[in-house]
Amino acid sequence: MIRLALLLLMLPSLALAQAQVALGGLSVDQSAQVEVTADTLSVDQASRRAVFSGNVVVGQGTMRVSAGTVEVTYADETGEITQLLLSGGVTFVTDTEQAEAGSAEYDLTSGLLVLTGDVLLTQGASAIAADRMTINLRDGTAQMDGRVRTVFGQGE
């Protein structure tokens, strides 16, 4: 079902180097706690930023994101995490999809995850590559831009 929806959404857009993708497994429970693990942590209270470095893994519900470095920004009034800037190679994983990119920005307030730099999304035997992918974690959709390339797996 996902492959058919993906195919129908992508075919008219391939010529425009842009694709709107419906992804069933990319929704995330944004009320779930955010857990970050890393080799090192630097905190700057004045700027409300923390930088996690080395083997960083961020988890929220069933979503996992790994990167070399993650900069966390906290809200002034509540101290809650509002934004994550990920660099050094990023891998985003859910139960049914996986995406890789050079860097990413996750805005927890809007629920948008933007991956940039050699983005590769895989769903089973199907794969989509592009320069940039914006994922709306609230509704489970993604927009891919910049030289979109697709391989559709058959027979699953």
N, C-alpha and C positions, 0 to 999 in steps of 0.2 A: 504494500500500500504506500509506504513512504517513498519507495523507488519510483512508483508511477507518478505520485504527486511531484516528486523532484524532477522527473523527466518533463512533465507537462509545464512546470514553472520555468524550467531552464531553457528549453528549446527556443522560444521566441527571444530570449535575452542573450544567447551566446554571441550573436553578431554584434551586440552592443558592449561586449566585454563586461557584462554585469548580470548577476543572477539573484533572484529572490528565492530562498530555499526554505521549505517547511521541514522542520526537524522535530521529530517526536520526543527525543530524549534530552533536549537541551534546556528544558525548563528546570529551574532551581528553586528550592524553598528558601526565599530570601529572609524569612524569619529565623532560619536555622543559624546557630552559632557559626562564626568564622574561626577556624583554627589554622594557625600558621606555625610551621616548624622549619628550622634552618640551622646552619652551623654557627652563625654569628648574628648578633643584633646590635644596632646602634640606634639610640633614641635621642631626639632633640625636642624637649618639652616646649621650648619657645615657639617653634614652627609647627608643633603638633604632628611630627613626622617620625616614622621609625623605618629603618632600612634593615631588611633581613637579607643575608648573603650566604651563598653556598648551599646547594641541595635543598632549595626552598620548596615546600609543598604547602599549598593553601587548600583547605577543604571547607565546603559548605554543603550540608546535606549529603547527597550522593555525588556531587561534583568535586573533582580534584583538579588543581592546576599546579604544575611544577615549573620552576624557572631558576635561573642562576641567581638573580637578584629581584627582590620585591620591595618597593617603597610603599609604605602604608601611610595614608593621611587620615587624621582623626577630626571629627567635628569639634568646633570650639565649645559649644554649649553642652553637649552630651558625652563627648569622649568616644562616641561610636565610630567605627571605621566607615569612611565615606568613599575612599578611592584606593585602588591598588594599581601601581605602575610596575609591570613585569618586564624584565629584560634578560638577555643571555640565553635565549632559546626557551620557548614556552610550549608546554604541552597541556592541553585541556581535555579531560576525560569524563564521560558520563557512562552509564550502563550500556548505551547503544552506539555512541559516537566518540570519535577522537579527533582533535584538531591540533595542528602544530604550526608555530609561527616564530619569527625572530623576536617579536616583542608584543606586548598587549597592555591594554588599559581596561580595568574593570571598575565601573561606576556603580557602587552598591545602591545609591539613591535611585538612579534611573533603571537599573537592571541591565545596562548595556555593557557588553564585553566586546572590545574592538581589538582584533588581532591584525598585525601588519608584518610584512616581510616574508615572502615565500610561504604563504598559508596553504596548508594541506588539510582537508577534511575527509575522513573516511567513515563509511557506514557499511559494515560488512565487506562485500567485495567491490563496492562502489567508492569512487574517490573524486573529489573536486579540488582543484588548486586555483589560487588567485593571488593577487598582490595584497588584498585587504578583505577582511570579513568582519562584519558587525553583527553580533548575536544579541537579540532581545531575549533575555532569560525569562522575562515575564510571560511572553506568549509563545516561546519556542520557535521563533523564526530567525533567519539569518539572511543578510544581504552580502553578496560577494561582488567585488569590483576589481577591475584591472586584469586583463588577459586571463579570463576564466577558461580553465581546461577541465574536461570531465571524462571519466571512464565509468561506464555503467556495468556493474557485475550482473551476470545473467544466471538463471537456474538455481537460485537459492530458495 
